Amino acid sequence: MSSGNKTSNAKAKATRSSSKGSIATVIATQTREALAVIFAFRLINALCVRTFFQPDEYFQALEPAWRMIFGEDSGAWLTWEWQHQLRSSLHPAVFAFGYYVVKSFLGPAMDPKVVAKWLVAAPKVLQAIFAALSDWYSWRLAEKLYGHGSAAAWSVLLMTLLNPWQWYTSTRTFSNCFETTLTAMALYYWPWGLLGTEDDGDAASKYSSIPLLETWGQINRFRLSLILAAFAVLLRPTNALIWMAIGILVLTRATLDGKSPLTRRNLFIMDREVLLCGSFVLGLSLLADRQYYGEWTFPPFTWLHFNVAQDLAVFYGQNEWHYYLSQGIPLQCTTVAPFVLIGLYKSLDAEKSNWPVTTSNALKALSFIVLTTIASLSFVSHKEVRFITPLVPAFHILAAPYITSFFTTLTNVATTCPTPALGWKRTPLLLAGLLVNVIIGGYLSYFHAAAPIKVMDFLRTEFENIHPKHLALSQPANATVDYDFEQELFALFLTPCHATPWRSHLVYPSLRARALTCEPPIHTAPGSLQRQIYQDETRRFFADKLGFLGSLWPRDTPGEDMARYIVGYEGIESALREYFDFSGPGGRHKVELKEVWSSWNGLFTDDDRKAGRLVVWATGFYDTVLPIEP
């Protein structure tokens, strides 16, 4: 070969290498820019959500996080789950970091009122990051399966961002939302080739010779997937259903295509990494919970004992077996639910769609995850929509090809390069669906049950105005004790239990508040008479309002401290006025109720006890000016 040919070949190779490198650089830049845009979107999302959804957003994350940073005397409300070690401390520790940053860098030098606003906002910013990562990794997983830049992959991202339920819930500090982020990341790093590979042309061997888990890069990605999955399981033990489903498919290869990659070497590596990564995460969790609880404990076991063996979950409600099918999927997916169902059905025959083997098997695995998780959770009496939130990435990926082909003129939704001329069809239906999503997301996030958030802002502001000298987040050791102030109960909440946030929004430790409790009958046996007749404080109050008020403030004997403000839904006003009437049981307290704040709470409610406006009544008990002694 002449030197000229050698030179031209070398130049051609260099050109190809340079071209590949430039493409990789462009792709990496695009993905980083996409993450920045998604984070900006979710940050706006987090700041726009101003409504109350469910108590766990605050009481299973922010209250224990608050106590981690501000101590036992901070006024944080730890529910029975934390007192009996049902919860892992890892999730609250994430938000405790946000509180620590605000306390350390803003607390000493800034106005306490401004610091309070930052403390309320800090968890929202952190959760916006996790929500953005969930969206981003769901999109990247779709690109891995459908092709980089494919219309189907972009459809996944758009469905995620335009899903009204995601807008309503993804930036809330539920453990389910963090679990979803960990699951999406773990699924992205999972080596889907373990489900089967393309035919390698070696008919003599039933095992594939295509390299898997051979380079350090491949093994490290597998490790990262296992670590993320292990954290998700420790956070929510039901997440194990997802990984059990994948594990069953890997080992049995039921319905899967392609050649098996499960050589003896690959099986050894898988077993080794599962053991090592699982032990690492378990050890880290044990140490964290030992530090938090002060003793060795394993919350997932305690969680299973109380919720399954003791059947305490039913204390918070029971649902029909079809709840996740009739309500769960429609609420999580809203307008794309029909395409999700089509995707679930079509994935059973994914090989007929001309997908690559890896994509075909992954879609089957995602469908198997959805079916096994929903089937398993349907056997549990207590059900909530958010329990299937980790399935949302799978829902969107399964629906992507069918919603893309339904609304666009593309014949191949996996088309990547060159970018096809995208044509739209059924545009009125598409616009109607988007409008429905905007209306649902906007109403739920800004109007529905907004009063429980607004009332905390009102009370905090009132406390700042009335007691400007008691806004410290920690009391100095040599501080002068104000006994009159210490006896003041600033707010009494006569609402259903955990119907508002708590210290994460009240902020100031000196702002004393009291609310109705709803501890379950922990020390009673399942099915026993004691459990059947048990009533917590909330039920006792709404069953006999006057009798309960009489137990708080008896007619002739000292009772609990009187509140400056009473918070409740308008339905309790008649009982309050009857009790505090001059001739009523509480007449001796000389309380004259005055409505000082109220707020509309939405078009509907799932609890009749929360019907109507949320109201704050001033008692005037602490407003009397005593005469100056001579």
DOPA-892369 format. One record per residue (C-alpha): residue in three letters; x, y, z. Coordinates in pm, whole numbers, padded with zeros to 5 digits, always signed. Example, Ala and Ser with C-alpha at 12.3 -4.5 7.8 and 13.67 -1.06 7.14 Angstrom:
REM DOPA-892369
ala+01230-00450+00780ser+01367-00106+00714
***
This chain:
REM DOPA-892369
met+00000+00000+00000ser+00137+00340-00098ser+00217+00605+00155gly-00058+00824+00002asn-00324+00559+00071lys-00201+00516+00427thr-00218+00889+00483ser-00571+00915+00344asn-00690+00620+00558ala-00541+00777+00866lys-00712+01106+00790ala-01044+00928+00737lys-01014+00751+01072ala-00922+01075+01243thr-01221+01246+01083arg-01458+00971+01197ser-01313+00981+01549ser-01342+01359+01560ser-01700+01339+01431lys-01797+01087+01699gly-01632+01301+01964ser-01813+01614+01851ile-02149+01432+01844ala-02088+01301+02195thr-02001+01652+02310val-02319+01795+02156ile-02531+01524+02317ala-02371+01581+02658thr-02429+01956+02628gln-02791+01904+02526thr-02863+01675+02820arg-02707+01921+03067glu-02905+02208+02921ala-03221+01998+02934leu-03160+01931+03304ala-03121+02304+03372val-03447+02381+03192ile-03631+02101+03373phe-03501+02223+03710ala-03616+02579+03635phe-03958+02441+03543arg-03985+02236+03863leu-03862+02525+04078ile-04143+02741+03939asn-04372+02442+03996ala-04264+02413+04361leu-04317+02782+04429cys-04661+02776+04262val-04793+02485+04469arg-04968+02655+04761thr-05216+02392+04870phe-05237+02111+05124phe-05260+01753+04998gln-05183+01495+05268pro-05020+01512+05614asp-04723+01286+05532glu-04574+01567+05323tyr-04495+01740+05651phe-04519+01492+05936gln-04310+01213+05782ala-04038+01437+05641leu-04020+01797+05757glu-04111+01757+06126pro-03838+01501+06200ala-03598+01702+05983trp-03677+02012+06186arg-03606+01829+06508met-03273+01702+06374ile-03148+02058+06333phe-03331+02260+06597gly-03353+02004+06877glu-03614+01848+07103asp-03742+02184+07231ser-03807+02320+06883gly-04177+02232+06885ala-04156+01972+06606trp-04441+01722+06614leu-04319+01364+06590thr-04600+01123+06510trp-04630+00771+06647glu-04437+00624+06352trp-04125+00808+06464gln-04178+00730+06830his-04199+00357+06746gln-03920+00362+06485leu-04120+00276+06173arg-03943+00529+05951ser-03591+00554+05815ser-03409+00871+05913leu-03243+00897+05571his-03528+01083+05402pro-03571+01357+05667ala-03192+01393+05679val-03203+01526+05322phe-03430+01814+05423ala-03243+01861+05749phe-02948+01955+05529gly-03155+02237+05378tyr-03254+02361+05723tyr-02889+02342+05834val-02776+02557+05542val-03036+02825+05615lys-02966+02819+05988ser-02587+02834+05946phe-02553+03089+05668leu-02860+03310+05711gly-02970+03265+06070pro-02704+03462+06262ala-02706+03778+06052met-03053+03810+05901asp-03388+03932+06027pro-03571+03634+06188lys-03878+03705+05973val-03672+03667+05656val-03504+03354+05791ala-03848+03208+05861lys-03945+03257+05496trp-03626+03085+05381leu-03689+02794+05617val-04034+02746+05468ala-03892+02763+05114ala-03582+02544+05161pro-03759+02204+05137lys-03938+02321+04824val-03609+02402+04653leu-03459+02066+04747gln-03765+01875+04632ala-03764+02070+04305ile-03416+01926+04244phe-03538+01571+04308ala-03846+01620+04089ala-03626+01753+03808leu-03394+01452+03838ser-03693+01219+03821asp-03814+01388+03500trp-03465+01396+03350tyr-03382+01032+03417ser-03723+00919+03291trp-03647+01102+02965arg-03294+00960+02945leu-03425+00609+03003ala-03670+00665+02719glu-03381+00779+02498lys-03189+00466+02590leu-03484+00248+02486tyr-03630+00443+02191gly-03318+00621+02063his-03150+00954+02132gly-03360+01245+02013ser-03648+01018+01911ala-04003+01150+01908ala-04107+00883+02158ala-03838+00992+02404trp-03941+01357+02376ser-04301+01248+02430val-04199+01097+02764leu-04049+01426+02878leu-04350+01625+02763met-04594+01386+02932thr-04395+01413+03254leu-04385+01792+03252leu-04748+01837+03143asn-04894+01573+03374pro-05122+01767+03615trp-05082+01510+03892gln-04704+01543+03865trp-04739+01922+03879tyr-04958+01879+04188thr-04745+01626+04376ser-04389+01584+04243thr-04249+01890+04426arg-04404+01787+04758thr-04180+01631+05022phe-04346+01290+05024ser-04120+00989+05061asn-04302+00850+04755cys-04172+01139+04544phe-03813+01081+04655glu-03868+00709+04601thr-03977+00784+04244thr-03658+00980+04179leu-03440+00697+04312thr-03638+00443+04107ala-03610+00642+03783met-03234+00679+03834ala-03190+00311+03919leu-03388+00201+03613tyr-03175+00425+03391tyr-02848+00277+03515trp-02983-00080+03508pro-02811-00299+03243trp-03118-00395+03037gly-02904-00632+02833leu-02934-00876+03126leu-03285-00952+03002gly-03151-01076+02670thr-02928-00974+02380glu-02939-00980+02003asp-02837-01303+01830asp-02456-01316+01828gly-02444-01573+01545asp-02305-01849+01766ala-02563-02127+01729ala-02349-02371+01927ser-02404-02184+02257lys-02731-02094+02423tyr-02558-01806+02604ser-02477-01475+02441ser-02117-01381+02381ile-02201-01010+02367pro-02002-00850+02651leu-02198-00747+02960leu-02057-00645+03299glu-01703-00675+03161thr-01568-00321+03181trp-01536-00120+03500gly-01775+00132+03350gln-02046-00131+03303ile-01994-00274+03651asn-01997+00070+03815arg-02324+00161+03645phe-02470-00169+03768arg-02348-00089+04119leu-02502+00256+04105ser-02835+00106+04000leu-02826-00143+04287ile-02734+00123+04544leu-03013+00354+04431ala-03260+00066+04431ala-03152-00038+04781phe-03206+00314+04914ala-03551+00319+04753val-03641-00010+04923leu-03520+00112+05262leu-03718+00431+05214arg-04037+00249+05109pro-04026-00130+05156thr-04295-00179+04890asn-04040-00063+04631ala-03896-00413+04660leu-04186-00528+04441ile-04031-00343+04145trp-03694-00511+04181met-03841-00852+04258ala-04030-00828+03928ile-03712-00746+03736gly-03519-01018+03919ile-03782-01280+03836leu-03767-01191+03467val-03387-01193+03462leu-03368-01539+03618thr-03666-01707+03450arg-03654-01519+03115ala-04029-01574+03088thr-04168-01409+02769leu-03827-01253+02693asp-03657-01251+02352gly-03295-01287+02243lys-03016-01496+02386ser-02958-01532+02756pro-02655-01342+02894leu-02663-01540+03220thr-02329-01709+03191arg-02170-01843+03507arg-01941-01541+03515asn-02224-01289+03482leu-02429-01466+03750phe-02130-01455+03986ile-02082-01082+03925met-02452-01013+03978asp-02462-01206+04306arg-02142-01041+04425glu-02260-00689+04348val-02605-00740+04498leu-02442-00864+04819leu-02180-00587+04834cys-02408-00298+04738gly-02694-00422+04956ser-02461-00460+05254phe-02318-00112+05199val-02659+00056+05193leu-02791-00153+05481gly-02488-00067+05693leu-02523+00303+05616ser-02893+00292+05703leu-02830+00109+06031leu-02569+00364+06134ala-02793+00658+06043asp-03089+00515+06236arg-02863+00429+06530gln-02755+00792+06540tyr-03111+00923+06511tyr-03297+00684+06743gly-03014+00628+06989glu-03031+00249+06956trp-02991-00019+06692thr-03310-00060+06491phe-03427-00160+06143pro-03737+00046+06051pro-03853-00168+05752phe-03910-00466+05985thr-04097-00246+06233trp-04299-00098+05946leu-04401-00445+05828his-04486-00553+06183phe-04721-00262+06253asn-04878-00226+05908val-04908-00592+05810ala-04895-00809+06121gln-05081-00559+06343asp-05293-00433+06050leu-05279-00075+06177ala-05285+00074+05827val-05662+00014+05805phe-05704+00266+06086tyr-05638+00533+05822gly-05894+00400+05575gln-05983+00102+05358asn-06046+00085+04985glu-06191-00153+04732trp-05959-00405+04564his-05987-00223+04229tyr-05885+00117+04372tyr-05557+00143+04179leu-05727+00042+03854ser-06037+00259+03889gln-05876+00561+04059gly-05499+00521+04092ile-05401+00502+03724pro-05662+00759+03606leu-05543+01011+03864gln-05171+00952+03809cys-05199+00960+03429thr-05512+01174+03373thr-05549+01244+03000val-05282+00996+02889ala-05435+00704+03082pro-05582+00543+02764phe-05237+00538+02602val-05087+00384+02916leu-05337+00100+02899ile-05261+00052+02529gly-04891+00046+02608leu-04940-00215+02879tyr-05132-00438+02638lys-04902-00387+02339ser-04586-00451+02540leu-04689-00815+02578asp-04627-00845+02203ala-04345-00592+02182glu-04142-00805+01939lys-04410-00741+01673ser-04333-00369+01690asn-03986-00423+01542trp-03815-00288+01851pro-03458-00405+01920val-03441-00700+02158thr-03323-00484+02447thr-03611-00238+02402ser-03868-00515+02356asn-03756-00690+02674ala-03737-00365+02872leu-04094-00275+02777lys-04210-00619+02888ala-04022-00572+03214leu-04181-00232+03275ser-04526-00380+03213phe-04449-00668+03448ile-04339-00415+03712val-04666-00227+03678leu-04884-00536+03688thr-04710-00709+03979thr-04688-00392+04190ile-05053-00298+04142ala-05168-00657+04194ser-04967-00689+04515leu-05071-00353+04661ser-05434-00428+04579phe-05431-00700+04848val-05352-00437+05114ser-05665-00280+05264his-05523+00073+05297lys-05454+00227+04956glu-05348+00572+04842val-05282+00712+04495arg-04930+00819+04587phe-04831+00460+04670ile-04800+00390+04295thr-04610+00711+04217pro-04285+00518+04143leu-04467+00360+03848val-04515+00696+03673pro-04189+00674+03470ala-04296+00329+03349phe-04645+00459+03263his-04505+00738+03046ile-04247+00521+02871leu-04505+00255+02785ala-04750+00517+02654ala-04495+00717+02451pro-04504+00535+02113tyr-04883+00529+02101ile-04951+00887+02202thr-04682+00998+01954ser-04832+00808+01663phe-05183+00917+01762phe-05108+01291+01754thr-04830+01311+01492thr-04780+01198+01135leu-04463+01004+01215thr-04462+00646+01092asn-04157+00556+01302val-04165+00712+01648ala-03807+00599+01709thr-03678+00810+01418thr-03380+01008+01534cys-03154+01146+01264pro-03214+01333+01045thr-03491+01501+01241pro-03816+01431+01057ala-04060+01697+00956leu-04310+01668+01237gly-04673+01693+01136trp-04964+01709+01378lys-05305+01548+01361arg-05614+01547+01584thr-05501+01892+01699pro-05835+01993+01859leu-05829+01681+02075leu-05466+01746+02170leu-05539+02107+02267ala-05845+01998+02464gly-05633+01746+02657leu-05370+02010+02733leu-05638+02253+02849val-05785+01989+03081asn-05438+01927+03225val-05378+02298+03284ile-05715+02342+03455ile-05667+02038+03679gly-05308+02122+03770gly-05381+02491+03827tyr-05686+02435+04044leu-05532+02162+04259ser-05204+02346+04308tyr-05329+02698+04375phe-05688+02683+04497his-05792+02341+04629ala-05728+02313+05006ala-05514+02628+05010ala-05652+02745+05346pro-05438+02509+05562ile-05125+02670+05419lys-05256+03025+05437val-05362+02993+05800met-05009+02899+05907asp-04873+03210+05736phe-05138+03418+05915leu-05054+03273+06257arg-04681+03312+06205thr-04724+03674+06101glu-04950+03743+06399phe-04692+03594+06633glu-04421+03812+06479asn-04633+04122+06536ile-04751+04036+06888his-04430+03884+07026pro-04137+04039+06832lys-03896+03958+07118his-03961+03582+07099leu-03857+03501+06743ala-03530+03322+06821leu-03490+02975+06671ser-03291+02864+06976gln-03318+03001+07327pro-02991+03130+07483ala-02889+02947+07800asn-02890+03270+08008ala-03219+03407+07870thr-03463+03561+08116val-03773+03346+08165asp-04103+03520+08090tyr-04351+03311+08288asp-04657+03500+08165phe-04555+03442+07804glu-04473+03075+07864gln-04830+03011+07979glu-04978+03147+07657leu-05113+02890+07414phe-05100+03085+07090ala-05318+02858+06874leu-05553+02565+06928phe-05642+02365+06616leu-05985+02203+06639thr-05957+02052+06291pro-05924+01689+06188cys-05586+01553+06293his-05285+01671+06088ala-05506+01890+05869thr-05236+02159+05846pro-04856+02168+05840trp-04687+02225+06174arg-04348+02350+06286ser-04211+02363+05930his-04455+02654+05877leu-04508+02789+06230val-04126+02804+06259tyr-04075+02976+06594pro-04025+02739+06892ser-04185+02994+07125leu-04510+02982+06927arg-04696+02728+07139ala-04972+02543+06958arg-05188+02243+07024ala-05393+02025+06788leu-05619+01724+06807thr-05429+01394+06785cys-05514+01070+06607glu-05280+00804+06743pro-05386+00453+06632pro-05467+00180+06888ile-05114+00042+06889his-05157-00180+07195thr-05476-00354+07082ala-05500-00682+06892pro-05633-00691+06533gly-06007-00757+06534ser-06039-00711+06910leu-06330-00531+07076gln-06089-00273+07218arg-05976-00180+06867gln-06333-00162+06736ile-06451+00080+07004tyr-06130+00287+07015gln-06168+00657+06943asp-05883+00903+06910glu-05905+01270+07009thr-06026+01382+06668arg-06315+01136+06664arg-06410+01216+07022phe-06421+01588+06948phe-06640+01559+06639ala-06867+01305+06808asp-06935+01535+07107lys-06793+01885+07063leu-06934+02035+07383gly-06827+01737+07591phe-06474+01752+07451leu-06444+02127+07512gly-06561+02064+07865ser-06278+01815+07912leu-06026+02074+07789trp-06160+02354+08012pro-06379+02207+08288arg-06643+02426+08452asp-06506+02416+08806thr-06147+02289+08788pro-05831+02404+08611gly-05788+02264+08263glu-05552+02318+07974asp-05419+02664+07888met-05664+02885+07705ala-05569+02966+07346arg-05524+03313+07201tyr-05658+03184+06869ile-05882+02888+06787val-05856+02742+06436gly-06131+02528+06287tyr-06370+02482+05998glu-06684+02688+06009gly-06899+02387+06102ile-06774+02396+06464glu-06860+02763+06525ser-07202+02698+06676ala-07056+02452+06928leu-06781+02699+07024arg-07025+02984+07077glu-07260+02764+07278tyr-06975+02652+07502phe-06833+03002+07562asp-07174+03166+07601phe-07212+03352+07931ser-07455+03086+08051gly-07272+02799+07886pro-07025+02545+08029gly-06729+02772+07950gly-06886+03099+08053arg-06642+03147+08341his-06356+03203+08097lys-06524+03525+07975val-06425+03446+07617glu-06592+03645+07341leu-06510+03482+07010lys-06427+03715+06725glu-06361+03595+06372val-06029+03751+06262trp-05943+03546+05954ser-06107+03302+05717ser-06038+03146+05379trp-06228+02948+05119asn-06099+02591+05098gly-06202+02463+04758leu-06496+02332+04560phe-06510+01992+04729thr-06356+01789+05010asp-06301+01423+05086asp-06389+01481+05454asp-06716+01642+05562arg-06543+01769+05876lys-06339+01998+05649ala-06639+02144+05469gly-06671+02520+05433arg-06428+02795+05520leu-06130+02756+05751val-06170+03015+06025val-05954+03169+06299trp-06135+03305+06604ala-05965+03530+06858thr-06063+03453+07216gly-05945+03784+07361phe-05824+03592+07665tyr-05478+03752+07663asp-05586+04098+07552thr-05698+04232+07890val-05477+04516+08013leu-05425+04484+08388pro-05434+04804+08595ile-05101+04934+08721glu-05060+04877+09092pro-04997+05190+09300
***
